[in-house]
Amino acid sequence: MDRSYQLRHLSIAPALVLAPMSGVTCSPFRRLIKELNPGHVGLVVSEFISVEGLTRQSQRSRDMMRFHENERPYGVQIFGYDVDRMRDAALMVQDCGADLVDINCGCPAPKVVKRGGGCELMRQPEHLQKIIAAVRKAVSIPLTLKMRSGWCEESQNALEIARMCEQEGVEALAIHGRTRAQLYRGLADWSVVERIAEQVSIPVLGSGDVCDRASAETRLRGKIAGLFIGRAAMENPFVFSVVRGQAVPDLRRSPALVLNVLWRYIELLREEFPDRAVVGRFKQLVTQMCRGYDWRKDICRASTLAEQLDIIQGVRARLEDRNYSVSSVAGCVTSC
Ligand SMILES: Cc1cc2nc3c(=O)[nH]c(=O)nc-3n(C[C@H](O)[C@H](O)[C@H](O)COP(=O)(O)O)c2cc1C
């Protein structure tokens, strides 16, 4: 996987993007993934951020935009419905120093679509066009958009939206090959992505079910510019290296490596969040990444960070008794 693409001055190389995931792709997670896959992540994107929150000066929404210089190139994704708020929020994204702003047209969650945002915008192409035109006029940083294949089986209008986006100055598209009605069921349909990539001249990237080198290779067909990787980054945070053909140990058989990754993640989370937020975010990674380990459920049951740290320390002591070397995460990565 050595494709790359250009967004004006930004070189996205390789063309592998950490997909935006609400509640997951916070700055600590993005940094963890970049640290574990040096040189193999072309772009990271924030969790989606509400334009209502941003433009009403919610501190939480503003905090969600924060990033570290070593995350670049870095995109912020916004969601909402109101044209003026979308424009103003995009300006805030630009002012925070992000490299690009991305419009969410794919979120299927009822609380988002009921208010006109996310995938609902695919059902209102004329309104979406107004949003894009206003945002495009306001910001000078690259503008991208992520959508689904359509609202439902009978209304798969991603091609029509893609053409409109291109006309209005959107500079790259990501398409998750499922409809809103499908949510996350079944497999993503990459033929939609391939078809659209043929028919527009801006880069079109695909999203859905990339989890290793083989699944990446079969999906990266024709003119598809690159791949988004989402859930697989939680199951195996080294997935970007795997897709790029690097030798990475099997996490199910590498308890010391797993422990080091978790330890590093806690460190990064604690730099950014209060303890009570660390607990939930940490559980999420443990749930996905530590299948097969008997202490997984203990961490997920723990209600405080102190309890979680105790469990990790206990596992660490047991491993050291069995002569596993539990060094720093940097040591683990170079030994991959
Ligand atoms: C927990 C979770 C949160 C997500 N949040 C967002 C989001 O904020 N913005 C977005 O565009 N897509 C979001 N997605 C969709 C992903 O970006 C991606 O398109 C989808 O999961 C399919 O790719 P995957 O199979 O690689 O996970 C989310 C997916 C998950 C599982």
The ligand as an ORCA input file, in Angstrom:
! r2SCAN-3c Opt
* xyz 0 1
  C     -17.673      4.107     17.495
  C     -17.727      4.731     16.127
  C     -17.833      6.098     16.006
  C     -17.872      6.695     14.734
  N     -17.907      8.056     14.655
  C     -17.816      8.652     13.434
  C     -17.685     10.069     13.327
  O     -17.638     10.805     14.320
  N     -17.621     10.590     12.059
  C     -17.661      9.810     10.915
  O     -17.582     10.330      9.815
  N     -17.749      8.474     11.010
  C     -17.805      7.882     12.224
  N     -17.817      6.515     12.314
  C     -17.716      5.717     11.079
  C     -16.252      5.381     10.772
  O     -15.491      6.523     10.477
  C     -16.146      4.392      9.593
  O     -16.632      5.017      8.428
  C     -16.935      3.107      9.833
  O     -16.710      2.612     11.136
  C     -16.556      2.021      8.827
  O     -15.171      1.808      8.831
  P     -14.428      0.635      9.680
  O     -15.016     -0.675      9.240
  O     -12.985      0.806      9.274
  O     -14.696      0.901     11.106
  C     -17.812      5.898     13.561
  C     -17.723      4.520     13.700
  C     -17.666      3.929     14.961
  C     -17.539      2.437     15.056
*
